[in-house]
Amino acid sequence: MTKEIISTDKAPQAIGTYSQAVKTGTTVYMSGQIALVPETMEMVEGDIKDQINRVFQNLRAVADAAGGDLSDIVKLNIFLTDLSNFPQVNEVMAEYFQQPYPARAAVGVRALPKDAGVEMDAVLELDA
């Protein structure tokens, strides 16, 4: 198995010992993204919807760097510190995705890095 590390300056740089994404064959495993602005590495200002938008923008940038786009996501994992924000996730997600939607999980967590309210990771399947 050959692993290709995916990296772009259009998404936040890793804040730990991980890669933005790893590609094996036609599958891309994207690391979790929080609402960091790539240019400043600071959290986006605003409410939870602003954070969700920034996370999708970050995921899109990594998907682009891997040779795909958000429509190639087959599995999306969402981590929320407040599950009452789930309707906002659905609202913002509808701006970035069309049917058929990816498989998805939403998990309530106690805390996320940098006091983020949301983090998402994804698996993409690219055309051969």
C-alpha positions in Angstrom: 0.0 0.0 0.0 1.3 3.4 -1.0 0.4 6.4 1.2 0.4 9.9 -0.2 0.3 12.8 2.3 -2.1 15.6 1.2 -1.2 19.1 2.3 -2.4 22.6 1.4 -1.8 26.1 2.7 -5.5 26.8 1.9 -6.5 24.9 5.0 -5.2 25.2 8.5 -1.9 23.5 9.1 -1.8 20.6 11.5 -1.7 21.6 15.2 -0.4 18.2 16.3 1.2 15.1 15.0 -1.0 14.4 12.0 -1.4 15.1 8.3 -4.2 17.1 6.8 -5.1 14.0 4.8 -3.7 10.7 3.7 -4.5 9.2 0.3 -4.3 5.4 -0.3 -5.3 4.4 -3.8 -8.5 6.3 -4.6 -9.5 6.8 -0.9 -8.6 9.9 1.0 -8.8 10.1 4.8 -9.2 13.7 6.0 -8.2 14.7 9.5 -10.6 16.6 11.7 -11.0 20.3 10.8 -12.1 23.0 13.3 -13.0 26.6 12.4 -9.4 27.9 12.1 -8.7 30.5 9.5 -5.7 29.2 7.5 -4.0 32.6 7.1 -4.1 33.4 10.9 -4.5 30.0 12.5 -7.1 31.7 14.8 -10.6 30.6 15.3 -13.2 32.3 13.0 -15.2 35.1 14.6 -18.9 34.7 15.0 -21.5 32.1 16.0 -21.7 28.4 15.5 -23.0 28.8 11.9 -19.8 30.8 11.1 -17.8 27.9 12.6 -19.6 25.3 10.6 -19.1 27.3 7.4 -15.4 27.7 8.1 -15.1 23.9 8.7 -16.7 23.1 5.4 -14.4 25.6 3.6 -11.4 23.9 5.3 -12.6 20.5 4.3 -13.2 21.7 0.7 -9.6 23.0 0.5 -8.2 19.7 1.6 -10.5 17.8 -0.8 -9.3 20.1 -3.6 -5.7 19.4 -2.7 -6.4 15.7 -2.9 -7.9 16.1 -6.4 -11.5 15.9 -5.4 -14.2 18.0 -3.9 -16.9 17.8 -1.3 -19.1 15.7 -3.5 -16.5 13.0 -3.2 -17.1 12.6 0.5 -18.6 9.2 1.3 -18.5 9.5 5.1 -18.6 12.6 7.2 -18.2 12.6 11.0 -19.4 15.6 13.0 -18.4 16.3 16.6 -20.4 19.0 18.4 -19.9 20.3 21.9 -23.6 21.2 22.0 -26.0 18.8 20.1 -28.7 21.5 20.1 -26.6 23.0 17.2 -27.4 20.0 15.0 -30.1 21.9 13.1 -27.5 24.6 12.2 -25.3 21.8 10.8 -28.1 20.6 8.6 -28.9 24.1 7.4 -25.3 25.0 6.5 -24.5 21.5 5.1 -27.4 22.0 2.6 -25.4 24.9 1.2 -22.4 22.7 0.4 -23.9 19.3 -0.5 -26.6 18.0 -2.9 -28.2 14.6 -3.0 -27.0 11.9 -2.7 -25.6 13.0 0.6 -22.7 11.2 2.3 -23.1 8.8 5.1 -22.8 10.8 8.3 -22.5 10.5 12.1 -23.0 13.3 14.7 -21.5 12.9 18.1 -21.8 15.0 21.2 -18.4 15.7 22.9 -17.4 17.5 26.0 -14.7 19.6 24.4 -12.7 20.2 21.2 -9.4 21.8 20.5 -9.2 25.6 20.8 -12.7 25.6 22.4 -14.2 24.9 19.0 -17.9 24.2 18.9 -17.6 21.8 15.9 -15.1 19.5 14.3 -15.5 17.4 11.2 -13.5 14.7 9.5 -14.3 12.8 6.3 -13.5 10.0 3.9 -13.4 10.7 0.2 -13.6 8.2 -2.6 -12.0 9.6 -5.8 -12.5 8.4 -9.4 -9.9 6.0 -10.4 
